Every structure is written in structure tokens, then in C-alpha cells.
Amino acid sequence: MSAMNAKASSGGEEEASGMRTEILGESGYRGEVKRGQVIFIAYLIATLELTFLFMQMGVMPYLAKSLGLDSVGFGYLQTTFGVLQLVGGPIFGRFADQFGTRAALILSCASGSAFFLLMSMSTSIPLLFLSRLPAVFMHGLPGAQKVITDLTAPSQRADALGKLGLCFGIGIIVGSALGGVVSTKFGIFVPMYVGLVGNLINTMIAMVWIPLQAKPKSDHHVTENSTSQSGSVFSVREILRLMKFPGVMEIFMVKVFAGLPIGLFLVMFSIISMDFFGLEAVESGYLMSYFGVLQMVIQGLVIGKLTNHCTERTLLRLSVFVFAGVGLGMALMRTVWHYCIVAVPLVFAFSTLGTITDSILTKTVPSSDTELKTVSPTNAGSP
């Protein structure tokens, strides 16, 4: 079993090494500089997409309420979004494997544009539900994760992936605050127009700055063989094959079941802040911004140091244990101040679980396979 694990890890490392050399066609200092630029662009794309998503997240319950949708209906609306994201995750992963990371990021950004376009035209409840459909392909964060995975060595991967948490934090802070202020001053549909224009710009950034060559030749050969066997972009057989890698099933189950309650909480946070806490759009945006500040502090100052002193398995167990305590705290909270206290361990567990499970999976599963890396209830629940 350990020999198989070592072989799989070695294969993944060799593929990633080939990527780091071939994706930019250069080596040495210039190659390192260009790799750094591509990684920065990946961070930028993820940050912008998350900013626009959280901008509409703070406005959505008020838009739904203005159209006559009650709390139960809003729950169905958000659940629809989450289900579409969960279903679309493996499809997006297979698409990235077959057509490259650049095409996948362009698809994600273009889907975001369609998402905001439909939202800006949502003058009835059916149109509001219809606007959720593009969420199937809106996976900018996993797309950026794949770029970073392909361009970093395994020893640097946990730290590089951890910086995506900073992107998440910036997206929450800027998007939540901006959405509340813009909707209050200029109208409830203006954040949708901003998101539409922003995602079009993001699409252009991906087209211009992300290299066309998204896989080394060996990876293309592996992908072509896999495609011919599966016969479609989405293949249950491929996912089951990946589950057979040593340790993958266990980590995947921990990632899904530990993150599911938090994903559901994030899905419903907007309606909780409006109905349970009685907050207005601006106040709800500020509360989410507080969440983002915590995310940045913990991701930037805490997790990086912990990964240098603790093993990934130890941190994984710690995050699950903290999640259990957070669940109890959420059941007991009654005021906004209670939430502000509970949010500290919540963000720590959320950030640690996401970073560590992604790092373990990217080391265990070959870099040519992306399906499992894009399946996460926290990804689905975030917007």
C-alpha cells in the first residue's frame, strides 16, 4: 500500500515538474519569473470572481424578498445554487483535464458573466431561479488551484494553496462591503451590472495571461487515453478510479462530511443575517467583511506556520475536532456578538480543512486528474 502511494506521489511530482518546465517553454530565471506571473494572475482571477460573488451574496436575500420570495423559497434558491456547484465540480474538473486549465478558467469566467446577466434581468421568481444555471461551471477557485498545483513543487504546494485563502478573504471583505454600499446608494440591480462587467474583464485576463499550453505532453497523452475510455466529459468510472488511489477515499470523505455543515451555513448566511439577526444589506456586508478579515489573518499568519511545525494529518484531525465545537457554538448563539466569537474557530477550521485536504489530494492524485479536487461542499456553499 505504501509502495503504491509512493509511486502515485512520485508520478504526480514528475508530471507537475514537467508542467513547470513545459507550460511556459522556458527554464531558469526567466522561467521562474513567468511562472510567478502566471500564479499571480491565477490569484487575481480567483480574487475578482470571489469579490463579485460575495457582492451579490449580500444583496440576494433583499432582491428575493422584493420579488415576493419567502425564507423557505430563498432556501430552495440557495440550495439550487449549491447542488449545481456540487454537480458541476467533477464536470469542470474533467473539462480542465481534457481541454486545459486556460479553457476551464475562461469557461468559469464566461459562466460568471452569464450568471450576472441573468440576475440583472431577474424581474420574477422563475427568472431568479433560472439565473442559477450558469453556476454549474463557475469554479474559478478550483481552476486557480489547478494552475498553482501544476506550477509549484509538492514541498511548496500547501503554502501556495494556502494563499488562495487570502484571495477568499479579500473577496469576502471587498465584495460584501461593496455590495451593501452600492445596492443601498444606487439600487439593488447595480451590483449585478458591476459583476457582469467584472466577469467579462476576468474572461479577457484569462484569455490573455493564462498560457495556452496547460499540460505537458505526457499529461495530454494520459488525458487522451482517459477520454477514449470514458467517452464523455463527466465519467463516474473515472471518479471511482481516482477513489482507488491509496488514502484518497478517506480524505475525500472527510472533506465532504466535515465541510458540509459549514457549506450549508454559508449558503443560508444571508437569510440568517436578515431574519435571525435583523440586519440591513450594509450591516450584513460588514459582518461578512469581518469574516473575511479573520480568513486573511488566519490564512496568512497561522496556517503557514502550523504547516511548518505539524504534519498534515495532525492538522486535518485538529480541524475536524474544532468543527465539532463550532457546531455546538452555532446551536447556542443568539446574537451577532455570539456569531463574532464563534466565527474565529469557524474560520480556522474552515481554512485548515480546505488547505490541508487540497494539499493531500494534489500530492496523492496525479496532476492530470482534477475531478476530486473540484468537489467540495465548501466550494459549493461559498457564494
N, C-alpha and C positions, 0 to 999 in steps of 0.2 A: 504493500500500500504506500509506504514512504517512498519507495523507488519510483512508483508511478507518479506520485506527487512531485518528486524532484524532476522527473522527466518532463512533466507538464509545465512546471515553472521554468525549467531551462528552455523549453520550446518557446514559451511566451516571451522570455527575455531576449532570445535570439531574434524573434520576429520584431519586437519593439526596437532592438538595436538596428535591424535592417531598415526599419521605418525612419529612425533618427538620421540615418545616412542618406537614404534614397528619397525621402519625401521632399527634400529641398535640393537634392542633387549636388550638395557641397559638403565638405568636411572641414575640420579645423576651426579657426577663429570665426571666419565669415559664416560658416555653417551654424555655429553656436549662436551667433548674433541673430541670424534669420530664424532659428528655432525659437529663440526668446521672443522675437517679434510675433511669430505665429501664435505662441502660447498667450501672449498679451492680448492679441486680437480675440482669441477664444474666451478669455476672461471678460473682455469688453462686450462681446456678443451676449454672453450669459448675463452680465450685469444689466444691460439695456433691456433684454427680454423680461427679466425678473422685475425690473422697475416698472415697466408698462403693465405687467400682470398684477402687481400689487397696487398699482394706481387704480385699476378697475375693480380690484377686490374690495377696496374700501367704499366704493360708490355703488356696487352691485345691489346690496340689500335695499338701498333707498330707491334705486331705479325699479327694482322688482316690486317694491311696495307701491310706488307711484302708478304701476300698471295693474295693481289690484291683486298681486300675488301675496298670499299669507305666509306665515313662518313654515308651515308644512310644505307648501308649494316651493318655497325657496330651498328647503332641504332637498327636495327632489331635483331642483335645478342644479344645486352644487354636487349632489350625488351623481347626476348625469355626467357632469364635468369629470369627476374623479374616475368613474367607470370607463369613460372614453380614454382617459390618460392611461389607465392600467392596461386596457386592451391594446392601445396604440403603442405602448412601450416596446414589446417584443417585435412588432411590425417595424417600428422605427429602427430598432437595432439591426434587424435583418436587412433593411434598406441601406443602412450605413455600411454593413458588411459587403453588400453586392455592388453598390454604386459609389461608395466613398464618403468620407466624412464631410467633404465640401458640399456635395449634393444633399446630404442629410441636413446640414445646417441651413442651407438655402430653403429646403422644404419646410423646416421648422419656422424660419422667419416669415416665409410666404404664407404659411398657415396662420401665423400670428396676425398678419395683415388682413387675411380673410375673416379671422375671428373678430377683430375690432371693426371691420367694415360692416359685418352683420349686426354687431352690437349697436353701432351708430344708427342703424335703420330699425332697431327693435322698438316698434311702437305698439306692440301687442305681446301677450304672453307666448303664443306659438313661435313668433319670430325670436323671442328671447331664448327659448329652448333650442331653436334652430341654430342660433349663434354659437352654441357649444360644440357643434360638429367638428370644426377645424381643430379642436383640442386633441384629436386622435394623433396628429403629427406635430404638436407643439412640445418639443423636447430639446430645447436649446441647452439646458444644463447637462443632460446626458451626452449631447453632441459635443459640447465643450470638454466634458470629461474624457471622451474618446480621443479628442485631439491631444489632450495633455498626457493621457496614458501612452499614446503612440510616440510621443516626443520626449518622454522622461525615462530615466533608468529606474528599475524597481526600488533601489535604495532611496531615491528622491520622490517617489510617487505619492506616498502618504502626505508629505508636506505640500507637494504641488496640488494634490486634490483638496487638501485642507483649505487652500486659498480660495477655492470655489465657494467655501462657506462665507468668506469675506464678500464675494460677489452677491451671495444671497442676502447678507446683512445690509449691504449698500442698497440693493433692490427694495428691501422692506422699508428702510429709512426714507429714502428719496421718494419711492413710489407711493407709499402710504400717506406721507405728509403732503406730497404734491397733489394726489388725487382728491384729498379732502379740501384743500385750499382752492384748487381750480374749479371743482364742482360747485363749491359754495359761492365763488365770486363770478363765475362765467356761465354756469349751467351744468346740469348733470350729464349731458352728452359730450361736453368738451373734452374730458379725459379720454373718451373713445376716439375722438379725432386725433388727439396727440399720440395715442397708442398706434393708430393706423399709420400716421406719417413716420413715427419712430421705427416701426417694424419694417416699413419699406426701406428706410435708411439702413437698418440692420441687414436686410437682404443684400443690399448693394455692398456692404462691408464684407459679408461672407463671400460674395462672388469675386471681389477684387483681391482680398487679402489672404483668404484660405487657399493653400496650394491645390491645384487640380489633382496631382498625384497624391492620393490619400492612403495608398497601401504599397508596400514593396511587392515586387513581382511574385515572391513566394506566397504572399498573402492572397494575391489575386488568383493564383493557381488553386490554393486551398478553397477560396470562396467559390470559384467556378465549379469545382468538384462538388462542393456542398450544395450549390444551386441546382446542379443537374440531378442530384439525388433527391432533393426536397421538392423541386418543381414549382415553388412559389416563394413569394417574399416572406410569408408567415408559415412556419412549419412547426407543428407540435413535435414531430420527430426530432428536429434539431434541438429544441429546448430540452427534451428528455435525454438526448445525447450529452448535452452540456451538464445536466444534473448528475451524470455518472462520474464526472471528474471528482477525484478524492476531496472531500470536505466541502464541495460546492452546495450540495443539498442542505447540509446543516446551516451554513452561513446564510443561504437564501431564505430558509425558513425563519431564522432569527430576524433577518432584515424585514421580512414581510409582517410577521406577527408582532414583533416589538414595535414596529413603526406604524402599524395600522391604527391604533387608538389615537395617536398624535396626528396622523393624517386626517382622520375624521374630525378631530378638534379644529384643525386648521381650516378644513372645508367649511365648518359651521361657525368659525370665529366671528365673521361679520354680523351674522344674525344674533350671536350671543352678545356681542358688544352693543347692539342696538336694543334688543329686547330685555336681556338679563341685566346689563349694566346701565341701560338707558342713555347711551352716548350718541352724540350727533356725528355727522360724517367727519368733521375736522378732528374731534376728540378721538374717534376711533382710529383715524390715521396717525395721530400722535402716539396712541397706545401701541400700534403696530410698529411704529418707528422705535419705540423703546425696546421692543422685541428684537429689532434689527441691530440696535446698539449692543445689546447683550450678545447677539450672534457674532458680531465682529470682534468684540473683546475676547470672548471665549475661544473663537476660532483662531484669532491671531496671536493671542498671548498664552493660552492654556494648552490647547490640544497639541500644538507643535512641540512644546516642552515635554508633555506627557509621553508622546511617541518616542522621545529620545531616552526616556527612563523606564518605560513599561512596555511589555510585549503587546502585540495587537490583540491577542486572545484575552489578556488581562483587562485591557480597556473595553473590549466587547462585553465581557461579563459585568464590568462596572456600569456601563451604560444601561444594560438591561435592568440591573438592580436599582439604579436611580429612576428609571422609567416607572418601576413598580411604586416607588414612593411618590412620584409625581402624580400618578393616577389617584392615589389616596388624597393628595392635597387638592386636586381638582374637584373631587367629590365633596370636599369640605369648604371650598372657597365660597364667599358670599359677596364680596365687594371687589372693586377694581384694585384696591391695595393688596388684597389677598392674592389676586392674579399676578401682580407685580412681583410678589415674593416667590410664588410658585414658578414663575417664568424663568428664574435663574437656573434651578436644576433641570427644568424642562429643556431649555436651550442647550445646556451642557450635554444632556443625554441625546438629544436630537442631533447635535453636531458630531458628537463622538461616534454614535452608531452609524451615521451616514458615511463619515470619513473612513472609519475602520473597515466596515463591510465592503465598501467600494475598493479599498486598497487590497484587501484579501482576495476579492473576486478577480481583480485585474491581474494579480500575480498567479492565480490558480488557473483561470480560463485563458486560452490563447488569445492574443490581441486581435485575431481575425474573427472572433466571435463576440458579439455585442449584446445579444438578446437579454441575458440575465442582468447586465449592468444597467439596463434601462427600465427594469421592472422594480418599482418601489412605491409603497403607499405614501411615503413622504413626498416623493416627486409628484405623485398624483394629487396629493392633498394640498400642496403648497399654494397654488393660486386660489 
